[in-house]
Amino acid sequence: MTARPEALQHIGALLRQARLSVGLTQEQVADLAGLSRPRYRDIETGAAAARMTTLLNIARALGLELMLIPQALMPAVQSLLQPQDANDLPAFAPQPEEEDHGPGFSRR
């Protein structure tokens, strides 16, 4: 089975977005994942396909994990990941921490 160019570009765009969000350079990700920078660049730009083990190493270098999700569950997973409106947060979004009022303070 041959990878479709649009799929490679989509994966590359997701990797780039993740890399930028954690503030790493392509060279840093490549080093952490055990790749050369040109090889990582080719994967991130969608110019080259990567083996699953390579994608796992890249994901972990970016602080991510890859999961295989049954296609039948994708609508449920996507609904958890995408907010419905501006006030809705995904289930995994960090919640703002309450102010620390010192030891012994409890809210009732």
C-alpha positions as CSV (number, residue, x, y, z in Angstrom):
1,M,0.0,0.0,0.0
2,T,1.4,3.4,-1.0
3,A,1.0,6.4,1.1
4,R,-1.1,9.2,-0.4
5,P,0.7,12.6,-0.8
6,E,-2.1,14.4,1.0
7,A,-1.9,12.0,3.9
8,L,1.8,12.6,4.2
9,Q,1.3,16.3,4.1
10,H,-1.4,16.2,6.8
11,I,0.8,14.1,9.1
12,G,3.7,16.5,8.4
13,A,1.6,19.5,9.2
14,L,0.5,17.9,12.5
15,L,4.1,17.2,13.4
16,R,5.1,20.7,12.6
17,Q,2.3,22.1,14.7
18,A,3.3,19.9,17.6
19,R,7.0,20.8,17.2
20,L,6.3,24.5,17.2
21,S,3.9,24.2,20.2
22,V,6.7,22.7,22.3
23,G,9.3,25.2,21.0
24,L,11.7,22.7,19.4
25,T,13.7,23.1,16.2
26,Q,13.6,20.4,13.5
27,E,17.2,19.5,14.5
28,Q,16.2,19.1,18.2
29,V,13.3,16.8,17.3
30,A,15.5,14.8,14.9
31,D,18.2,14.3,17.6
32,L,15.6,13.2,20.2
33,A,14.0,10.8,17.7
34,G,17.3,9.4,16.4
35,L,17.0,10.8,12.9
36,S,19.0,13.1,10.7
37,R,17.6,16.6,10.3
38,P,17.1,16.2,6.5
39,R,15.2,13.0,7.1
40,Y,13.0,14.7,9.7
41,R,12.5,17.7,7.5
42,D,11.3,15.4,4.6
43,I,8.8,13.7,7.0
44,E,7.5,17.0,8.3
45,T,7.1,18.6,4.9
46,G,5.3,15.5,3.6
47,A,8.1,14.7,1.0
48,A,8.8,11.3,2.5
49,A,6.8,8.6,4.3
50,A,8.0,7.2,7.7
51,R,7.8,3.8,9.2
52,M,5.5,3.4,12.3
53,T,8.6,3.0,14.6
54,T,9.9,6.3,13.2
55,L,6.6,8.1,13.8
56,L,6.5,6.6,17.4
57,N,10.0,8.0,18.0
58,I,9.1,11.4,16.6
59,A,5.9,11.5,18.6
60,R,7.7,10.7,21.9
61,A,10.3,13.3,21.1
62,L,7.4,15.8,20.9
63,G,5.9,14.6,24.2
64,L,3.1,12.7,22.4
65,E,1.9,9.2,22.1
66,L,0.4,7.5,19.0
67,M,-2.7,5.4,19.4
68,L,-4.5,3.1,17.0
69,I,-8.2,3.8,17.3
70,P,-10.9,1.6,15.7
71,Q,-12.5,3.5,12.9
72,A,-16.0,2.9,14.4
73,L,-14.9,4.9,17.5
74,M,-13.5,7.9,15.6
75,P,-16.7,10.0,15.7
76,A,-16.7,9.7,19.5
77,V,-13.0,10.5,19.8
78,Q,-13.3,13.5,17.5
79,S,-16.3,14.9,19.5
80,L,-14.1,14.8,22.7
81,L,-11.3,16.6,20.9
82,Q,-13.2,19.4,19.2
83,P,-15.1,22.0,21.1
84,Q,-18.7,22.6,20.1
85,D,-18.6,26.4,20.7
86,A,-16.3,29.1,22.0
87,N,-17.1,28.3,25.6
88,D,-16.7,24.6,25.3
89,L,-13.3,23.0,26.2
90,P,-12.1,19.6,25.0
91,A,-12.1,16.9,27.7
92,F,-8.3,16.9,28.0
93,A,-7.9,20.7,28.3
94,P,-6.1,21.9,31.4
95,Q,-8.5,23.7,33.7
96,P,-7.3,27.0,35.4
97,E,-6.0,26.4,38.8
98,E,-7.8,28.1,41.7
99,E,-6.0,30.6,43.8
100,D,-3.9,29.3,46.6
101,H,-5.1,30.8,49.8
102,G,-2.5,29.2,52.0
103,P,-2.6,26.2,54.4
104,G,-5.8,25.5,56.2
105,F,-8.0,27.3,53.8
106,S,-10.9,25.3,52.4
107,R,-13.7,26.4,50.2
108,R,-17.2,25.2,51.4
